[in-house]
Amino acid sequence: MNRRLRRLTLMPLLTGAGCFAQVTESPTAVAPGEWMVEADLMSLAFHRDAAADGTLKQTTATVGAVFVTSGIVPRLDLQLGTEFYHRDKLSGPGTREEVSGRGDTYLRMKWNISGDESEGPAFALLPWVKFPTAASGVGNDQTDYGMIVPFGAPLPGESAFNAMVEVARVGDGAGGHETTLFLGAVAVMPLAERWQWYAEATAGFVSGSGSDSTATLGGGLRWEATASLVLDLAVAAGLTSSSPDLNPVLRLEWGF
């Protein structure tokens, strides 16, 4: 299985509550006594690799990548996430491989250390750890961990800007770990009553492996069906050979 693509398609699952786009985190924590459920109803990633004997095609599908978040104290929340179903399929000349099953489990905690992003600059710390609960062949069978630093600030006209930096130690599939750096930025703007649109860019780097660098550019629409229920449809396109060529995602957000 194409290990580079597998690493990239797991990135969106690191998004949890308080995010106003598909990947880039917000510094706002869920308030005490409140809950937030975010679920990728469907996420697809398509990628092609040119080879001397033909083209290799990989398709990744995730159904039910869910994060459940609860506020603990003001400015601090706890997040638990998992993939209920994940499938990777690789095909090409003389090649056909497929793995599927449940994904890994994530535990995260967001601490808003400064500011309110609706009024001015805000920052947060978001440490996370991934436990290897995935079915055989789906995950890397290793415990990963990292730290995200989200930033948020208002823009003129009821728009907003979020950005984040993440440093992580990710299993290399052979018992060791690699250091990864991941960046994300998004601008969210009102479109119409109950509608918003956004543009988002990401970049990822693996220490000592320039060929694994990634970059995506995309955008999406958010529809506030009710005060507590949002549907988010986005599409991202890869800008490097290691990025998924196309990654559409349909997400549901429910607060209560």
Sine and cosine of phi, psi and omega as CSV:
sin_phi,cos_phi,sin_psi,cos_psi,sin_omega,cos_omega
0.00,0.00,0.58,-0.82,-0.02,-1.00
-0.93,0.37,0.98,-0.19,-0.10,-0.99
-0.91,0.41,-0.55,0.83,-0.01,-1.00
-0.90,0.44,-0.70,0.72,-0.01,-1.00
-0.93,0.37,-0.60,0.80,0.01,-1.00
-0.85,0.52,-0.68,0.73,-0.01,-1.00
-0.87,0.49,-0.66,0.76,-0.06,-1.00
-0.93,0.37,-0.65,0.76,-0.08,-1.00
-0.95,0.32,-0.25,0.97,0.07,-1.00
-0.99,0.13,-0.27,0.96,-0.08,-1.00
-0.85,0.53,-0.72,0.70,-0.03,-1.00
-0.86,0.52,-0.45,0.89,-0.01,-1.00
-0.92,0.40,-0.33,0.94,0.01,-1.00
-0.96,0.27,-0.05,1.00,0.07,-1.00
-0.99,0.14,0.74,-0.67,0.02,-1.00
-0.79,-0.62,-0.31,-0.95,-0.12,-0.99
-0.88,0.48,0.54,-0.84,0.01,-1.00
1.00,-0.01,0.12,0.99,0.01,-1.00
-1.00,-0.08,0.66,-0.75,0.00,-1.00
-0.94,-0.34,0.36,0.93,0.09,-1.00
-0.44,-0.90,-0.19,-0.98,-0.10,-0.99
-0.99,0.14,-0.50,0.86,-0.11,-0.99
-0.81,-0.59,-0.77,0.64,-0.13,-0.99
-0.92,0.40,0.78,-0.63,-0.06,-1.00
-0.99,0.17,0.44,-0.90,0.14,-0.99
-0.98,-0.22,0.50,-0.87,0.02,-1.00
-0.99,0.15,-0.08,1.00,-0.04,-1.00
-0.98,0.18,0.76,-0.65,0.03,-1.00
-0.99,-0.10,0.43,-0.90,0.09,-1.00
-0.93,0.36,0.68,-0.73,-0.08,-1.00
-0.95,0.32,0.45,-0.89,0.05,-1.00
-0.83,0.55,0.67,-0.74,0.00,-1.00
0.99,0.11,-0.12,0.99,0.02,-1.00
-0.96,-0.28,0.40,-0.92,0.00,-1.00
-0.79,-0.61,0.48,-0.88,0.08,-1.00
-0.68,-0.73,0.76,-0.65,0.09,-1.00
-0.90,-0.44,0.82,-0.58,0.10,-0.99
-0.86,-0.51,0.79,-0.61,-0.06,-1.00
-0.70,-0.71,0.81,-0.59,0.19,-0.98
-0.98,0.20,0.98,-0.21,0.00,-1.00
-0.88,0.48,-0.59,0.81,0.07,-1.00
-0.39,-0.92,0.76,-0.65,0.10,-0.99
-0.75,-0.67,0.79,-0.62,0.00,-1.00
-0.82,-0.57,0.61,-0.79,0.08,-1.00
-0.72,-0.69,0.76,-0.65,-0.02,-1.00
-0.87,-0.49,0.69,-0.73,-0.04,-1.00
-0.52,-0.86,0.63,-0.78,0.06,-1.00
-0.81,-0.58,0.68,-0.74,0.09,-1.00
-0.85,-0.52,0.83,-0.56,0.06,-1.00
-0.98,0.22,0.74,-0.67,0.04,-1.00
-0.77,-0.64,0.24,-0.97,-0.05,-1.00
-0.88,0.47,-0.55,0.84,-0.04,-1.00
-0.98,-0.18,0.25,0.97,0.03,-1.00
0.68,-0.74,-0.20,-0.98,-0.05,-1.00
-0.96,-0.29,0.77,-0.64,0.10,-1.00
-1.00,-0.03,0.73,-0.68,0.01,-1.00
-0.89,-0.46,0.76,-0.65,0.08,-1.00
-0.83,-0.56,0.72,-0.69,0.08,-1.00
-0.84,-0.55,0.78,-0.63,0.05,-1.00
-0.89,-0.46,0.76,-0.65,0.03,-1.00
-0.81,-0.58,0.72,-0.69,0.07,-1.00
-0.80,-0.61,0.78,-0.63,0.04,-1.00
-0.85,-0.52,0.82,-0.57,0.06,-1.00
0.96,0.27,0.74,0.68,0.20,-0.98
-0.99,0.13,0.95,-0.31,-0.23,-0.97
-0.86,-0.51,0.69,-0.73,0.20,-0.98
-0.87,-0.49,0.75,-0.66,0.11,-0.99
-0.90,-0.43,0.80,-0.59,-0.10,-1.00
-0.81,-0.59,0.64,-0.77,0.07,-1.00
-0.71,-0.70,0.67,-0.74,0.08,-1.00
-0.96,0.30,0.68,-0.73,-0.02,-1.00
-0.99,-0.16,-0.85,0.52,0.10,-0.99
-0.68,-0.73,0.19,-0.98,0.03,-1.00
-0.79,0.61,0.76,-0.65,0.04,-1.00
0.97,0.24,0.16,0.99,-0.02,-1.00
-0.66,-0.75,0.79,-0.61,0.07,-1.00
-0.74,-0.68,0.26,-0.97,-0.01,-1.00
-0.86,-0.51,0.69,-0.72,-0.12,-0.99
-0.77,-0.64,0.71,-0.70,0.04,-1.00
-0.80,-0.60,0.78,-0.62,-0.06,-1.00
-0.66,-0.75,0.42,-0.91,0.08,-1.00
-0.36,-0.93,0.28,-0.96,0.16,-0.99
-0.97,-0.22,0.85,-0.52,0.01,-1.00
-0.98,0.20,-0.46,0.89,0.06,-1.00
-0.47,-0.88,0.75,-0.66,-0.01,-1.00
-0.66,-0.75,0.72,-0.69,0.03,-1.00
-0.70,-0.71,0.75,-0.67,0.13,-0.99
-0.90,-0.44,0.76,-0.65,0.01,-1.00
-0.77,-0.63,0.80,-0.60,-0.01,-1.00
-0.86,-0.51,0.76,-0.65,0.01,-1.00
-0.60,-0.80,0.46,-0.89,0.00,-1.00
0.07,-1.00,-0.13,-0.99,0.01,-1.00
-0.85,0.53,0.92,-0.39,0.01,-1.00
0.94,0.34,0.21,0.98,-0.06,-1.00
-0.76,-0.65,0.76,-0.64,0.13,-0.99
-0.45,-0.90,0.89,-0.46,-0.03,-1.00
-0.61,-0.79,0.61,-0.79,0.01,-1.00
-0.52,-0.85,0.71,-0.70,0.10,-0.99
-0.75,-0.66,0.55,-0.84,0.00,-1.00
-0.41,-0.91,0.29,-0.96,0.03,-1.00
0.59,-0.81,-0.19,-0.98,0.00,-1.00
-0.94,0.33,0.50,-0.86,0.00,-1.00
-1.00,-0.08,-0.19,-0.98,-0.03,-1.00
-0.98,0.20,0.11,-0.99,-0.01,-1.00
-0.89,-0.46,0.69,-0.73,-0.05,-1.00
-0.88,-0.47,0.68,-0.73,0.12,-0.99
-0.85,-0.53,0.80,-0.59,-0.06,-1.00
-0.67,-0.74,0.34,-0.94,0.06,-1.00
-0.62,-0.78,0.80,-0.61,-0.01,-1.00
-0.95,-0.33,0.79,-0.61,0.03,-1.00
-0.86,-0.51,0.93,-0.36,0.08,-1.00
-0.97,0.24,0.97,-0.22,-0.14,-0.99
-1.00,0.07,-0.32,0.95,-0.06,-1.00
-0.30,-0.95,0.70,-0.71,0.23,-0.97
0.99,0.14,0.15,-0.99,0.05,-1.00
-0.78,-0.62,0.90,-0.44,-0.13,-0.99
-0.93,0.38,-0.28,0.96,0.05,-1.00
-0.98,0.21,-0.30,0.95,-0.04,-1.00
-0.88,-0.48,-0.48,0.88,-0.03,-1.00
-0.18,-0.98,-0.10,-1.00,-0.04,-1.00
-0.85,0.52,0.62,-0.79,0.03,-1.00
-0.65,-0.76,0.54,-0.84,0.02,-1.00
-0.75,-0.66,0.39,-0.92,0.06,-1.00
-0.54,-0.84,0.30,-0.95,0.18,-0.98
-0.90,-0.43,0.71,-0.70,-0.07,-1.00
-0.69,-0.72,1.00,0.08,0.09,-1.00
-0.97,0.23,0.52,-0.85,0.01,-1.00
-0.56,-0.83,0.38,-0.92,0.10,-0.99
-0.65,-0.76,0.64,-0.77,0.02,-1.00
-0.93,-0.36,0.80,-0.61,0.01,-1.00
-0.98,-0.19,0.68,-0.74,-0.10,-0.99
-0.98,0.19,0.97,0.23,0.02,-1.00
-0.98,-0.18,0.07,1.00,-0.09,-1.00
-0.94,0.33,0.40,-0.92,0.09,-1.00
-0.90,0.44,0.36,-0.93,-0.03,-1.00
-0.83,0.56,0.80,-0.60,0.02,-1.00
1.00,0.01,-0.28,0.96,-0.03,-1.00
-0.99,0.12,-0.70,0.72,0.01,-1.00
-0.96,-0.27,-0.17,-0.99,0.00,-1.00
-0.99,-0.15,0.07,1.00,0.04,-1.00
0.87,0.49,0.46,0.89,0.00,-1.00
-0.70,-0.71,0.39,-0.92,0.07,-1.00
-1.00,0.07,0.83,-0.56,0.03,-1.00
-0.94,-0.34,0.35,-0.94,0.02,-1.00
-0.41,-0.91,0.35,-0.94,-0.01,-1.00
-0.14,-0.99,-0.02,-1.00,0.01,-1.00
-0.70,-0.71,0.76,-0.65,0.07,-1.00
-0.92,-0.38,0.66,-0.75,0.09,-1.00
-0.88,-0.48,0.98,-0.18,0.03,-1.00
-1.00,0.04,0.48,-0.88,0.05,-1.00
-0.74,-0.67,0.60,-0.80,0.06,-1.00
-0.55,-0.83,0.54,-0.84,0.02,-1.00
-0.38,-0.92,0.51,-0.86,0.06,-1.00
-0.97,0.26,0.42,-0.91,0.13,-0.99
-0.86,-0.51,0.30,-0.95,0.02,-1.00
-0.86,0.52,0.49,-0.87,0.08,-1.00
0.96,0.27,0.57,0.82,0.02,-1.00
0.89,0.46,0.41,0.91,0.09,-1.00
-0.99,-0.10,0.16,-0.99,-0.03,-1.00
-0.54,-0.84,0.42,-0.91,0.04,-1.00
-0.78,-0.62,0.76,-0.65,0.10,-1.00
-0.81,-0.59,0.53,-0.85,0.09,-1.00
-0.55,-0.83,0.32,-0.95,0.01,-1.00
-0.44,-0.90,0.45,-0.89,0.13,-0.99
-0.81,-0.58,0.73,-0.68,0.03,-1.00
-0.78,-0.63,0.73,-0.68,0.15,-0.99
-0.88,-0.48,0.76,-0.65,-0.09,-1.00
-0.63,-0.78,0.38,-0.92,0.16,-0.99
-0.93,-0.37,0.92,-0.39,-0.13,-0.99
-0.90,-0.44,0.72,-0.69,0.00,-1.00
-0.87,0.50,0.65,-0.76,-0.03,-1.00
-1.00,-0.04,0.07,1.00,0.01,-1.00
0.99,0.10,-0.05,1.00,-0.01,-1.00
-0.83,-0.56,0.32,0.95,0.02,-1.00
0.99,-0.11,-0.21,0.98,0.03,-1.00
-0.97,-0.23,-0.07,-1.00,0.02,-1.00
-0.76,-0.64,0.49,-0.87,0.11,-0.99
-0.90,-0.44,0.52,-0.86,0.09,-1.00
-1.00,-0.01,0.78,-0.63,0.01,-1.00
-0.86,-0.50,0.52,-0.86,0.09,-1.00
-0.85,-0.53,0.77,-0.64,-0.03,-1.00
-0.75,-0.66,0.72,-0.70,-0.03,-1.00
-0.83,-0.56,0.58,-0.81,0.06,-1.00
-0.55,-0.83,0.52,-0.85,0.05,-1.00
-0.51,-0.86,0.61,-0.79,-0.03,-1.00
-0.56,-0.83,0.61,-0.80,0.16,-0.99
-0.90,-0.44,0.82,-0.57,-0.04,-1.00
-0.93,-0.37,0.76,-0.65,-0.09,-1.00
-0.71,-0.71,0.57,-0.82,0.04,-1.00
-0.94,0.35,0.57,-0.82,0.00,-1.00
-0.89,-0.45,-0.75,0.67,0.03,-1.00
-0.32,-0.95,0.01,-1.00,0.02,-1.00
-0.85,0.53,0.81,-0.58,-0.01,-1.00
0.95,0.30,0.05,1.00,-0.03,-1.00
-0.86,-0.51,0.62,-0.78,0.15,-0.99
-0.71,-0.70,0.39,-0.92,0.15,-0.99
-0.75,-0.67,0.38,-0.92,-0.02,-1.00
-0.54,-0.84,0.42,-0.91,0.12,-0.99
-0.88,-0.48,0.70,-0.71,-0.11,-0.99
-0.69,-0.73,0.64,-0.77,0.05,-1.00
-0.76,-0.65,0.59,-0.81,0.04,-1.00
-0.68,-0.73,0.35,-0.94,0.10,-1.00
-0.50,-0.87,0.63,-0.78,0.00,-1.00
-0.70,-0.72,0.54,-0.84,-0.04,-1.00
-0.65,-0.76,0.60,-0.80,0.05,-1.00
-0.91,-0.41,0.75,-0.66,-0.05,-1.00
-0.86,0.51,0.74,-0.67,0.07,-1.00
0.95,0.30,0.23,0.97,-0.05,-1.00
-0.57,-0.82,0.99,0.14,-0.01,-1.00
-0.89,0.46,-0.43,0.90,-0.02,-1.00
-0.94,0.34,-0.27,0.96,-0.02,-1.00
-1.00,-0.09,0.13,0.99,0.01,-1.00
-0.92,0.38,0.59,-0.81,-0.06,-1.00
-0.77,-0.63,0.38,-0.93,0.11,-0.99
-0.38,-0.93,0.66,-0.75,0.05,-1.00
-0.70,-0.71,0.41,-0.91,0.08,-1.00
-0.63,-0.77,0.76,-0.65,-0.04,-1.00
-0.31,-0.95,-0.19,-0.98,0.00,-1.00
-0.28,-0.96,0.14,-0.99,-0.05,-1.00
-0.35,-0.94,0.11,-0.99,0.05,-1.00
-0.86,-0.52,0.66,-0.76,0.07,-1.00
-0.88,-0.48,0.77,-0.64,0.01,-1.00
-0.87,-0.50,0.87,-0.49,0.04,-1.00
-1.00,0.09,1.00,-0.05,-0.02,-1.00
-0.90,0.43,-0.64,0.77,0.11,-0.99
-0.62,-0.78,-0.02,-1.00,0.01,-1.00
-0.90,0.43,-0.37,0.93,-0.07,-1.00
-0.87,-0.50,0.03,1.00,-0.06,-1.00
-0.78,-0.62,0.83,-0.56,-0.03,-1.00
-0.78,-0.62,0.66,-0.75,0.17,-0.99
-0.94,-0.34,0.69,-0.72,-0.09,-1.00
-0.76,-0.65,0.89,-0.46,0.04,-1.00
-0.89,-0.45,0.83,-0.56,-0.06,-1.00
-0.66,-0.75,0.38,-0.92,0.09,-1.00
-0.68,-0.73,0.76,-0.65,0.06,-1.00
-0.87,-0.49,0.60,-0.80,0.04,-1.00
-0.91,-0.41,0.64,-0.77,0.01,-1.00
-0.98,0.20,0.60,-0.80,-0.01,-1.00
-0.93,-0.36,-0.08,1.00,0.05,-1.00
-0.78,-0.62,0.22,-0.97,-0.05,-1.00
-0.94,0.35,-0.32,0.95,0.00,-1.00
-1.00,-0.06,-0.08,1.00,-0.01,-1.00
-1.00,0.00,0.50,-0.87,0.16,-0.99
-0.84,0.54,0.67,-0.74,-0.01,-1.00
-0.90,0.44,-0.63,0.78,-0.04,-1.00
-0.51,-0.86,0.69,-0.73,-0.06,-1.00
-0.62,-0.78,1.00,0.04,0.10,-0.99
-0.99,0.10,0.61,-0.79,-0.02,-1.00
-0.64,-0.77,0.70,-0.71,0.13,-0.99
-0.91,-0.41,0.86,-0.50,-0.10,-1.00
-0.84,-0.54,0.57,-0.82,0.10,-0.99
-0.90,-0.44,0.68,-0.73,0.05,-1.00
-0.81,-0.58,0.80,-0.61,-0.05,-1.00
-0.71,-0.70,0.87,-0.50,0.03,-1.00
-0.94,-0.34,0.60,-0.80,0.01,-1.00
-0.41,-0.91,0.00,0.00,0.00,0.00
